[in-house]
Amino acid sequence: MNQPTYSVEYFDLGAEYTADDESTIIRNVLLCGNESRNGYKIPPTAFENASKLYVGKPVFIDHAPDPKKPALRSLRDMAGVITFARMRGGKPYGDIDTADLPGGPQLLAIARKRLPGVGMSHSAIYEWDSARKTVLKVKEILSVDAVVRPATTNSFYEGDQGRDWATEVENLKVLLALEREEADKLKSRLSQAERLARRTLDKVSATEYVERNKHLMFSR
């Protein structure tokens, strides 16, 4: 039976992040491991074509609100698009482009800060073995979700049951700090723009004054 499933893996997002500060691409991101935190295995053979599975798929901040409907997402949570994917060491890795997307700056900031405990929740449809202990084939990738210290449950949906609210609070604190940092940057840019506008207005006013009084200057 095929079923949408979350498979969460721990790793340091951006551990191989080498792009300069102006880049909007996070490179060499581990998209999924070979063993779920819930104990089932996803062997390399389950990924028949990593590029076909992952390229063009969206990356979101956090899980879908309803873990039983992982494909039902909000554009406000979209943080990137996978632009390149390949297998390495039996696991799929990819590049995530965060440009011009609502959650892009947030995901990029997390990658640049190399925050520990950030994982990617690979939401997919699997073909299982009879014991539901091994994924025979990854049939479709729905999305890849960036999550902080995701909770482990006994269901096939990570975060579906037994949520750790203390961890949830810590997660929100991390995200709030990132939002405040981004807000401070925007305020700084706004202040710079206002100063530039004032200088430009002063120059325009001075030029207009000279033009209006040019006849007086020449009559002296």
C-alpha positions, 0 to 999 in steps of 0.5 A, a space after each residue: 500500500 502506498 501512503 504519504 509519509 514523513 521521513 525526518 533525518 538529523 543533519 546540520 543544514 548548510 554543513 557544506 554551505 560554501 557560497 558567498 554572502 550574496 548567494 541565495 543557493 544552499 548547496 549539498 543539502 542532505 535531502 533524506 537518509 537511509 533510515 527513518 528516525 521511526 526505524 524503517 529503512 530507505 535503502 539506496 535502491 529505493 531512489 531510482 532517479 534522484 534528479 527526477 524525484 527531487 528537482 523542481 520540488 518545493 522546500 517549506 519551513 516546518 511540517 504541513 499543519 495536518 500531517 495526514 495531508 502533507 501535500 496541503 501547504 501554504 505558499 507563505 511557508 515556501 522557502 526554496 526550490 530544489 534545483 539540482 539533485 544527485 546520489 552520494 554515498 547512497 543518499 540523495 543530496 541537492 541544491 536549494 534555491 531560496 531566491 524571491 520566496 517568502 521563507 527563503 531569507 529564513 532558511 538561508 539565515 539558518 544555513 548560514 548560522 550553521 544551527 545544530 539540530 536542523 533536519 530535513 523532513 522528506 515528505 514522500 509516497 513510498 512503496 513498502 515491503 510486506 512488513 512495512 519495515 523497508 521502503 522498496 521504492 520512493 514513488 513521489 516526493 511531495 516536498 522537503 521540509 526544514 524542521 528544528 529538532 523534530 519530534 519522534 513518534 511511533 506513527 509513520 508521521 513524524 510529529 503526528 503524535 506525542 509532540 514535545 511542546 518544550 522543543 516546540 517553544 525552543 523552535 519558535 524562539 530560534 525562528 523568532 530570533 531569525 525574524 527579528 534579525 531580518 527585521 533589523 536588517 530591513 530597518 537599517 536598509 529603510 533608514 539608509 533609503 530615507 537618508 538617501 531620499 532626504 539628500 536627493 530632495 535637498 539637492 533638488 530643492 537647491 537646484 530649483 532655488 538656483 533656477 528660480 533666482 538665476 535672473 537675480 544672480 545675473 542682474 547684479 
